[in-house]
């Protein structure tokens, strides 16, 4: 925890997703009290997207951010706003029509299992 997925259209292939992910990790620590060591981000390139009217110039990046339950609505709101601001700051490679979104989902503590080995 947190489990983070950054899904993007091909318009953002040249984006520095490593820098963005590291900033999101720090925001998770700041806003939720998560440890930096527990943050994990997957970057997923989505080639087959239909956005809005289907025009090929439509672009998107979505951050799916899963955190352990127990955070307040205020913490989640602040985290979502900070992550979206970070995404807007980092994702300047494409200036056509684009959608940048964040969704924060609670991971149910009793149903989340993790082991760290090695």
Secondary structure, DSSP 8 states (H G I E B T S, - for coil): --EEEEEEEGGGTTS-HHHHHHHHHHHHHHHH---GGG-EEEEEEE-S---TT--TT-EEEEEEEEEETT--HHHHHHHHHHHHHHHHHH--S--SSEEEEEEEEEE-GGG-------
